Amino acid sequence: MPAQLIDGKEVAASILNELKVRIEKLQSKGITPGLAAVLIGDDPASATYVKAKAKACKKLGLYSEVIKEPATLTQEELVRIVHKLNEDDKIHGILVQSPLPEHIDELSVTLNIKPDKDVDGFHPFNVGMMLIGRPSLLPCTPHGIIKLLAYYNIDPSGKEVVVVGRSNIVGKPVAVMLAQKAEMANATVTIAHSRTKNLPEVTRRADILIAAIGSPQVIHADMVKEGAVVIDVGVNRVEDANTKKGYRLVGDVDFEECVEKASYITPVPGGVGPMTIAMLMSNTVTASETQNVFHKV
């Protein structure tokens, strides 16, 4: 029997709907959550992502700024932009869209963002708070994965989770979050990667398999345990002459194979992707509440 699809669009819509109450409460106090996105260069994918984020802000009634700069922008100039946004009371969340030009050190830029405006959840302060299980701005995609599991009542407690991928954006943080002593956590987590020996043996142990490798369709059915939950984070372009654009989007999982073996599976697109933007909106609202000490207003 084919797996049940995990509908990221539906879950994201429910999260955004819940945010409206918090936004209205803020606006009743004269506060409109604000998000600034800094876009460097002319990468088409980055431009698409930033446009989608600005559209989500508009739909929710948030204040949004998009700052576009040429790829020749220096690191010092970018840091000055960040510092200006740090001091701007209209802006509660700052994101600098990746990837950045090679001459810019991404970590140095992140370190210059105020932690309470770091809505990507990448600042070492927020990463450290996440690691020790304290409230913080969590990275959007990993937090979105947790929300997907919660919506479908897939409790990771006591389960074997295998995360394939060790990036600072998805692999490491989602592993940390699932291993916490907390609700929607308490899992036994293994991080696998390109140097893992006998990868299929490792992935077949997983009750919940999270693929975040960034390579098209590398997880096949023989790597998946019968009845496992499969979360596919990957978004990869593959050539397809039969499509108008000349390509199609696929995940890190071979969906056609694995849908017949899994109990639940995320499609690509429409699975994890919508959750990333939803959690970014959530972080922006949370940042606005925190900066305005909303609970004391």
C-alpha positions as CSV (number, residue, x, y, z in Angstrom):
1,M,0.0,0.0,0.0
2,P,1.5,3.4,-1.0
3,A,2.7,5.7,1.8
4,Q,0.5,8.6,3.1
5,L,1.8,11.8,1.7
6,I,2.9,14.4,4.2
7,D,1.4,17.6,2.8
8,G,3.7,20.5,3.7
9,K,1.4,23.1,2.0
10,E,-1.4,22.1,4.3
11,V,0.7,22.1,7.5
12,A,2.3,25.4,6.5
13,A,-1.1,27.0,6.0
14,S,-2.2,25.9,9.4
15,I,0.9,27.5,11.0
16,L,0.4,30.7,9.1
17,N,-3.3,30.8,10.1
18,E,-2.3,30.4,13.8
19,L,0.2,33.2,13.4
20,K,-2.5,35.7,12.4
21,V,-3.9,35.8,16.0
22,R,-0.4,36.7,17.3
23,I,0.1,39.3,14.6
24,E,-3.2,41.0,15.3
25,K,-2.4,41.1,19.0
26,L,0.9,42.9,18.1
27,Q,-0.7,45.2,15.7
28,S,-3.3,46.2,18.3
29,K,-0.3,47.5,20.3
30,G,1.0,49.5,17.3
31,I,3.6,46.9,16.4
32,T,4.0,45.3,12.9
33,P,6.5,42.5,12.7
34,G,9.2,43.4,10.1
35,L,11.5,41.2,8.0
36,A,14.5,42.4,5.9
37,A,16.0,40.2,3.3
38,V,19.4,41.1,1.8
39,L,20.0,39.7,-1.6
40,I,23.5,39.8,-3.1
41,G,24.1,39.2,-6.8
42,D,21.7,37.8,-9.4
43,D,21.4,34.1,-8.5
44,P,17.9,33.1,-9.9
45,A,17.1,30.6,-7.2
46,S,18.0,33.1,-4.5
47,A,15.8,35.8,-6.1
48,T,12.9,33.3,-6.2
49,Y,13.3,32.4,-2.6
50,V,13.4,36.0,-1.5
51,K,10.4,36.9,-3.6
52,A,8.5,34.0,-2.0
53,K,9.4,35.3,1.5
54,A,8.3,38.8,0.7
55,K,5.0,37.5,-0.7
56,A,4.4,35.5,2.5
57,C,5.0,38.7,4.6
58,K,2.5,40.6,2.5
59,K,-0.1,37.9,2.8
60,L,0.2,38.0,6.6
61,G,0.3,41.8,6.9
62,L,4.0,41.9,7.9
63,Y,6.4,44.7,7.0
64,S,8.9,43.5,4.5
65,E,12.1,45.0,2.9
66,V,14.2,43.5,0.2
67,I,17.7,45.0,-0.1
68,K,19.3,44.1,-3.5
69,E,23.0,44.6,-3.9
70,P,25.4,43.7,-6.7
71,A,27.8,40.7,-6.4
72,T,30.7,43.2,-6.2
73,L,29.5,44.3,-2.8
74,T,32.3,44.1,-0.3
75,Q,32.1,42.3,3.0
76,E,32.5,45.6,4.9
77,E,29.6,47.1,2.9
78,L,27.4,44.2,3.7
79,V,28.3,44.4,7.4
80,R,27.4,48.1,7.4
81,I,23.9,47.1,5.9
82,V,23.5,44.5,8.7
83,H,24.4,47.0,11.4
84,K,21.9,49.5,10.0
85,L,19.2,46.9,10.1
86,N,20.2,45.9,13.6
87,E,19.3,49.5,14.7
88,D,16.2,49.8,12.7
89,D,13.1,49.4,15.0
90,K,10.9,48.5,12.0
91,I,13.0,45.4,11.4
92,H,12.6,42.5,13.8
93,G,14.1,39.8,11.6
94,I,17.2,39.9,9.3
95,L,18.2,37.3,6.8
96,V,21.1,37.4,4.4
97,Q,20.2,35.1,1.5
98,S,22.7,32.3,0.7
99,P,24.7,31.6,-1.2
100,L,27.0,34.7,-0.9
101,P,29.8,35.6,-3.4
102,E,33.0,33.8,-2.6
103,H,34.8,36.9,-1.4
104,I,32.3,37.3,1.5
105,D,32.7,35.2,4.7
106,E,29.2,34.1,5.6
107,L,30.0,33.4,9.3
108,S,31.5,36.8,9.8
109,V,28.3,38.3,8.4
110,T,26.1,36.1,10.6
111,L,28.1,37.1,13.7
112,N,27.2,40.7,13.0
113,I,23.4,40.1,13.1
114,K,21.9,40.6,16.5
115,P,20.9,37.2,17.8
116,D,17.4,38.3,18.6
117,K,17.0,39.4,14.9
118,D,18.6,36.2,13.5
119,V,15.4,34.7,12.1
120,D,17.4,32.1,10.2
121,G,18.6,30.7,13.5
122,F,22.2,30.5,12.3
123,H,23.9,32.8,14.9
124,P,26.2,30.8,17.2
125,F,24.3,32.2,20.2
126,N,21.0,30.7,18.9
127,V,22.8,27.5,17.8
128,G,24.2,27.2,21.4
129,M,20.8,27.8,23.0
130,M,19.3,25.2,20.7
131,L,22.0,22.7,21.7
132,I,21.2,23.1,25.4
133,G,17.5,23.0,24.9
134,R,16.7,26.6,25.8
135,P,14.2,28.9,24.0
136,S,15.8,30.5,20.9
137,L,15.1,31.3,17.3
138,L,15.4,27.8,15.7
139,P,16.6,27.1,12.2
140,C,13.6,27.1,9.9
141,T,13.9,23.9,7.9
142,P,14.7,21.6,10.9
143,H,12.0,23.2,13.0
144,G,9.6,22.8,10.0
145,I,10.4,19.0,10.0
146,I,9.5,18.7,13.6
147,K,6.2,20.5,12.9
148,L,5.4,18.2,10.1
149,L,5.9,15.1,12.3
150,A,3.7,16.7,15.0
151,Y,0.9,17.5,12.6
152,Y,0.7,13.9,11.5
153,N,1.1,12.6,15.1
154,I,4.4,10.9,14.3
155,D,6.0,10.9,17.7
156,P,9.8,10.4,17.4
157,S,10.2,9.4,21.1
158,G,12.1,6.1,21.4
159,K,12.4,5.8,17.6
160,E,15.5,5.3,15.6
161,V,16.1,8.3,13.4
162,V,18.7,8.4,10.7
163,V,19.7,11.8,9.3
164,V,21.6,11.6,6.0
165,G,23.5,14.8,5.7
166,R,25.5,16.9,8.2
167,S,25.1,20.5,7.1
168,N,24.9,23.3,9.6
169,I,21.6,24.3,8.1
170,V,19.6,21.0,8.2
171,G,21.5,17.9,9.2
172,K,23.2,18.8,12.5
173,P,20.4,21.0,13.9
174,V,17.5,18.5,13.1
175,A,19.6,15.7,14.8
176,V,20.1,17.9,17.9
177,M,16.4,18.9,18.0
178,L,15.2,15.3,17.8
179,A,17.6,14.0,20.4
180,Q,16.5,16.6,23.0
181,K,14.7,15.6,26.2
182,A,11.5,17.3,25.1
183,E,8.2,16.8,23.4
184,M,8.5,15.7,19.7
185,A,12.0,14.6,20.5
186,N,13.6,11.8,22.7
187,A,14.7,9.9,19.6
188,T,17.9,7.8,19.1
189,V,19.6,9.7,16.3
190,T,22.3,8.7,13.9
191,I,23.9,11.2,11.5
192,A,25.1,9.6,8.3
193,H,27.1,11.2,5.5
194,S,29.3,10.7,2.5
195,R,32.0,8.9,4.6
196,T,29.5,6.5,6.3
197,K,30.4,2.9,5.6
198,N,27.6,0.6,4.5
199,L,25.1,3.5,4.2
200,P,22.2,1.3,3.2
201,E,22.6,-0.8,6.4
202,V,22.5,2.3,8.5
203,T,19.5,3.9,6.7
204,R,17.5,0.6,7.0
205,R,17.6,0.9,10.8
206,A,15.6,4.1,10.6
207,D,12.0,4.3,11.8
208,I,12.3,7.9,10.6
209,L,14.7,8.6,7.7
210,I,15.6,12.3,6.9
211,A,17.4,12.8,3.7
212,A,19.3,16.1,3.5
213,I,22.2,15.4,1.2
214,G,21.6,17.7,-1.7
215,S,22.0,15.0,-4.4
216,P,19.1,13.9,-6.6
217,Q,17.4,10.6,-5.8
218,V,20.2,8.9,-3.9
219,I,18.0,7.2,-1.4
220,H,16.4,4.1,-3.0
221,A,13.8,1.6,-1.8
222,D,16.5,-0.9,-0.7
223,M,17.8,1.7,1.7
224,V,14.4,2.1,3.5
225,K,12.9,0.0,6.2
226,E,9.4,-1.3,5.6
227,G,6.9,1.2,7.1
228,A,9.5,3.9,7.8
229,V,8.6,7.6,7.7
230,V,10.7,9.3,5.0
231,I,11.3,13.1,5.1
232,D,13.0,14.4,1.9
233,V,14.6,17.8,2.4
234,G,16.4,17.8,-1.0
235,V,15.4,20.1,-3.9
236,N,17.4,19.3,-7.0
237,R,17.0,20.3,-10.6
238,V,17.3,17.5,-13.2
239,E,17.1,17.9,-16.9
240,D,13.8,17.0,-18.5
241,A,13.2,17.7,-22.1
242,N,9.5,17.0,-21.7
243,T,8.9,20.0,-19.5
244,K,8.5,23.6,-20.6
245,K,11.5,24.8,-18.4
246,G,13.7,21.9,-19.5
247,Y,14.0,20.6,-16.0
248,R,12.0,19.2,-13.1
249,L,12.5,19.2,-9.3
250,V,13.3,16.0,-7.5
251,G,14.3,15.3,-3.9
252,D,17.2,13.3,-2.4
253,V,14.8,10.3,-2.3
254,D,13.7,8.2,-5.3
255,F,10.0,9.0,-4.6
256,E,8.5,6.4,-7.0
257,E,10.5,3.6,-5.4
258,C,10.1,4.6,-1.8
259,V,6.5,5.6,-1.8
260,E,5.6,1.9,-2.1
261,K,7.7,1.0,1.0
262,A,7.3,3.9,3.5
263,S,4.3,4.6,5.8
264,Y,4.6,8.4,5.3
265,I,6.6,10.3,2.8
266,T,7.1,14.0,1.8
267,P,6.8,14.8,-1.9
268,V,9.1,17.2,-3.7
269,P,8.0,19.9,-4.2
270,G,5.3,20.5,-1.6
271,G,6.7,18.7,1.4
272,V,9.4,20.3,3.5
273,G,9.8,23.4,1.3
274,P,6.6,25.3,2.3
275,M,7.5,24.7,6.0
276,T,10.8,26.6,5.7
277,I,9.0,29.9,4.8
278,A,6.2,29.2,7.4
279,M,8.8,28.8,10.1
280,L,10.6,32.0,8.9
281,M,7.3,33.9,9.4
282,S,6.9,32.3,12.8
283,N,10.5,33.3,13.8
284,T,9.8,36.9,12.6
285,V,6.7,37.1,14.8
286,T,8.5,35.6,17.8
287,A,11.4,38.0,17.3
288,S,9.0,40.9,17.2
289,E,7.3,39.7,20.4
290,T,10.6,39.3,22.2
291,Q,12.1,42.6,21.1
292,N,9.0,44.4,22.3
293,V,8.8,42.5,25.5
294,F,5.3,41.7,24.4
295,H,4.3,39.6,27.4
296,K,4.9,42.7,29.6
297,V,3.1,45.2,27.4
